Every structure is written in structure tokens, then in C-alpha cells.
Amino acid sequence: MHTPTLSSPHHQRLLGAAMLWLLGGGALLLTTVVPPRTELLGWTPAFWLIGAPLAVLLVLEPALPRRLLALCRLRRRAPHSAIWH
């Protein structure tokens, strides 16, 4: 089985499309153009606009949550220098 690498153009396009899908869906939900839940569809709009692109991102980049968590930890541990000394 072939594992795609980040240098693969196909992998980059899929990753970009999933991120654009997530950003667009988040914007639609935040601006309330599309409600997250409806009586007819239930939570389906929220799933297709947020849940599905997140699942695609996790399939394409399974280590992404670990890297983001490590980045957050590094930022917290970084010493904040004073504006003046």
C-alpha cells in the first residue's frame, strides 16, 4: 500500500480542498447562513460542514492533532520577554 507524502501534489490538493471546505463550512455556520441544526435534517448541516472535513483532514494527516498540541505546548512554555529591560 502506498502512503502519500506531503510532497505529493495530489495529497496537497486534497489537503487544501479539505481545509477550504472546513473554513467555508465554519464561515457558513458562524454567519448563520446555514443553521447547525434543523427540524427536518437534524444535525446533518453541522456534520457536512464541520465534521466531514475534519474527518478528511484526520485521514490525510493523522499526526496533525499531535503536532498542533505540541505547538500549543511550546507556545505556553516559551518565556515571554518583557517589552523593556
Secondary structure, 3 states (H helix, E strand, C coil): CCCCCCCCHHHHHHHHHHHHHHHHHHHHHHCCCCCCCECCCECHHHHHHHHHHHHHHHHHCCCHHHHHHHHHHHHHHCCCCCCCC
